[in-house]
């Protein structure tokens, strides 16, 4: 797990919108979107279109990631806590 992935997972214990993540981490869009995509591909986060609308198909994070919400999965939390 990279330092960026660790820091991002640290913010995702609760469902968070993209804007919150950007404000909290102060990362550029490219850095944040790439890390969100990497975590999603590892199964460490879930993506939501709204607070109660989980996306089950691979969402195009690079295209619509700024509009989504994110939450760490159990697998992601285990990885975060065992580092």
One Martini backbone bead per residue (centre of mass of N, CA, C, O) as a GRO file, in nm:
protein
   83
    1UNK     BB    1   0.095   0.037   0.023
    2UNK     BB    2   0.061   0.352  -0.019
    3UNK     BB    3   0.055   0.657   0.115
    4UNK     BB    4  -0.190   0.756  -0.044
    5UNK     BB    5  -0.377   0.518   0.019
    6UNK     BB    6  -0.373   0.552   0.321
    7UNK     BB    7  -0.481   0.845   0.337
    8UNK     BB    8  -0.746   0.787   0.189
    9UNK     BB    9  -0.860   0.563   0.375
   10UNK     BB   10  -0.868   0.748   0.629
   11UNK     BB   11  -1.132   0.907   0.492
   12UNK     BB   12  -1.324   0.613   0.447
   13UNK     BB   13  -1.505   0.524   0.702
   14UNK     BB   14  -1.692   0.722   0.559
   15UNK     BB   15  -1.902   0.862   0.362
   16UNK     BB   16  -1.764   1.047   0.075
   17UNK     BB   17  -1.715   1.311  -0.104
   18UNK     BB   18  -1.501   1.440  -0.322
   19UNK     BB   19  -1.477   1.727  -0.201
   20UNK     BB   20  -1.379   1.635   0.075
   21UNK     BB   21  -1.118   1.498  -0.018
   22UNK     BB   22  -0.992   1.746  -0.148
   23UNK     BB   23  -0.990   1.921   0.107
   24UNK     BB   24  -0.836   1.726   0.304
   25UNK     BB   25  -0.578   1.661   0.100
   26UNK     BB   26  -0.492   1.866  -0.130
   27UNK     BB   27  -0.536   1.746  -0.415
   28UNK     BB   28  -0.519   1.679  -0.721
   29UNK     BB   29  -0.724   1.535  -0.937
   30UNK     BB   30  -0.535   1.322  -1.059
   31UNK     BB   31  -0.438   1.195  -0.794
   32UNK     BB   32  -0.715   1.121  -0.677
   33UNK     BB   33  -0.830   0.953  -0.913
   34UNK     BB   34  -0.604   0.741  -0.928
   35UNK     BB   35  -0.639   0.637  -0.634
   36UNK     BB   36  -0.935   0.558  -0.651
   37UNK     BB   37  -0.899   0.354  -0.879
   38UNK     BB   38  -0.698   0.168  -0.735
   39UNK     BB   39  -0.882   0.096  -0.493
   40UNK     BB   40  -1.113  -0.024  -0.656
   41UNK     BB   41  -0.947  -0.252  -0.802
   42UNK     BB   42  -0.876  -0.383  -0.507
   43UNK     BB   43  -1.146  -0.356  -0.318
   44UNK     BB   44  -1.125  -0.097  -0.098
   45UNK     BB   45  -1.370   0.042  -0.250
   46UNK     BB   46  -1.666   0.229  -0.290
   47UNK     BB   47  -1.926   0.344  -0.509
   48UNK     BB   48  -2.136   0.644  -0.533
   49UNK     BB   49  -2.400   0.846  -0.654
   50UNK     BB   50  -2.513   0.835  -0.360
   51UNK     BB   51  -2.579   0.780  -0.030
   52UNK     BB   52  -2.778   0.508  -0.151
   53UNK     BB   53  -2.602   0.451  -0.447
   54UNK     BB   54  -2.458   0.191  -0.553
   55UNK     BB   55  -2.191   0.091  -0.761
   56UNK     BB   56  -2.132  -0.213  -0.952
   57UNK     BB   57  -2.009  -0.105  -1.184
   58UNK     BB   58  -1.754   0.015  -1.346
   59UNK     BB   59  -1.661   0.316  -1.283
   60UNK     BB   60  -1.568   0.620  -1.444
   61UNK     BB   61  -1.360   0.791  -1.260
   62UNK     BB   62  -1.220   0.987  -1.463
   63UNK     BB   63  -1.509   1.113  -1.551
   64UNK     BB   64  -1.711   1.094  -1.259
   65UNK     BB   65  -1.557   1.120  -0.977
   66UNK     BB   66  -1.656   1.414  -0.881
   67UNK     BB   67  -1.970   1.289  -0.831
   68UNK     BB   68  -1.884   1.099  -0.606
   69UNK     BB   69  -1.883   0.845  -0.364
   70UNK     BB   70  -1.698   0.711  -0.072
   71UNK     BB   71  -1.596   0.373   0.056
   72UNK     BB   72  -1.475   0.158   0.259
   73UNK     BB   73  -1.396  -0.158   0.286
   74UNK     BB   74  -1.323  -0.421   0.467
   75UNK     BB   75  -1.063  -0.480   0.313
   76UNK     BB   76  -0.950  -0.188   0.334
   77UNK     BB   77  -0.948  -0.168   0.645
   78UNK     BB   78  -0.755  -0.404   0.693
   79UNK     BB   79  -0.518  -0.284   0.539
   80UNK     BB   80  -0.499  -0.020   0.703
   81UNK     BB   81  -0.469  -0.168   0.998
   82UNK     BB   82  -0.196  -0.350   0.901
   83UNK     BB   83   0.032  -0.120   0.851
   0.00000   0.00000   0.00000
